[in-house]
Amino acid sequence: MQISQFSTLYFYSFTIQSFQIYPLKFINHQLKKSQT
């Protein structure tokens, strides 16, 4: 029970991290584009 709960939490945190990283990269790219 505890183990599955932990793995689910880990999975969600990992997914959230990747969803945070990708928009940041995209925003960075857009900013560089607008600067040049």
Distance bins in CASP14 RR format, pairs under 12 A and 6 or more apart:
PFRMAT RR
TARGET T0000
AUTHOR 0000-0000-0000
RMODE 2
METHOD distances of the structure
MODEL  1
1 7 0 0 0 0 0 1 0 0 0 0 0
1 8 0 0 0 0 0 1 0 0 0 0 0
2 8 0 0 0 0 0 1 0 0 0 0 0
2 9 0 0 0 0 0 1 0 0 0 0 0
3 9 0 0 0 0 0 1 0 0 0 0 0
3 10 0 0 0 0 0 1 0 0 0 0 0
4 10 0 0 0 0 0 1 0 0 0 0 0
4 11 0 0 0 0 0 1 0 0 0 0 0
5 11 0 0 0 0 0 1 0 0 0 0 0
5 12 0 0 0 0 0 1 0 0 0 0 0
6 12 0 0 0 0 0 1 0 0 0 0 0
6 13 0 0 0 0 0 1 0 0 0 0 0
7 13 0 0 0 0 0 1 0 0 0 0 0
7 14 0 0 0 0 0 1 0 0 0 0 0
8 14 0 0 0 0 0 1 0 0 0 0 0
8 15 0 0 0 0 0 1 0 0 0 0 0
9 15 0 0 0 0 0 1 0 0 0 0 0
9 16 0 0 0 0 0 1 0 0 0 0 0
10 16 0 0 0 0 0 1 0 0 0 0 0
10 17 0 0 0 0 0 1 0 0 0 0 0
11 17 0 0 0 0 0 1 0 0 0 0 0
11 18 0 0 0 0 0 1 0 0 0 0 0
12 18 0 0 0 0 0 1 0 0 0 0 0
12 19 0 0 0 0 0 1 0 0 0 0 0
13 19 0 0 0 0 0 1 0 0 0 0 0
13 20 0 0 0 0 0 1 0 0 0 0 0
14 20 0 0 0 0 0 1 0 0 0 0 0
14 21 0 0 0 0 0 1 0 0 0 0 0
15 21 0 0 0 0 0 1 0 0 0 0 0
15 22 0 0 0 0 0 1 0 0 0 0 0
16 22 0 0 0 0 0 1 0 0 0 0 0
16 23 0 0 0 0 0 1 0 0 0 0 0
17 23 0 0 0 0 0 1 0 0 0 0 0
17 24 0 0 0 0 0 1 0 0 0 0 0
18 24 0 0 0 0 0 1 0 0 0 0 0
18 25 0 0 0 0 0 1 0 0 0 0 0
19 25 0 0 0 0 0 1 0 0 0 0 0
19 26 0 0 0 0 0 1 0 0 0 0 0
20 26 0 0 0 0 0 1 0 0 0 0 0
20 27 0 0 0 0 0 1 0 0 0 0 0
21 27 0 0 0 0 0 1 0 0 0 0 0
21 28 0 0 0 0 0 1 0 0 0 0 0
22 28 0 0 0 0 0 1 0 0 0 0 0
22 29 0 0 0 0 0 1 0 0 0 0 0
23 29 0 0 0 0 0 1 0 0 0 0 0
23 30 0 0 0 0 0 1 0 0 0 0 0
24 30 0 0 0 0 0 1 0 0 0 0 0
24 31 0 0 0 0 0 1 0 0 0 0 0
25 31 0 0 0 0 0 1 0 0 0 0 0
25 32 0 0 0 0 0 1 0 0 0 0 0
26 32 0 0 0 0 0 1 0 0 0 0 0
26 33 0 0 0 0 0 1 0 0 0 0 0
27 33 0 0 0 0 0 1 0 0 0 0 0
27 34 0 0 0 0 0 1 0 0 0 0 0
28 34 0 0 0 0 0 1 0 0 0 0 0
28 35 0 0 0 0 0 1 0 0 0 0 0
29 35 0 0 0 0 0 1 0 0 0 0 0
29 36 0 0 0 0 0 1 0 0 0 0 0
30 36 0 0 0 0 0 1 0 0 0 0 0
END
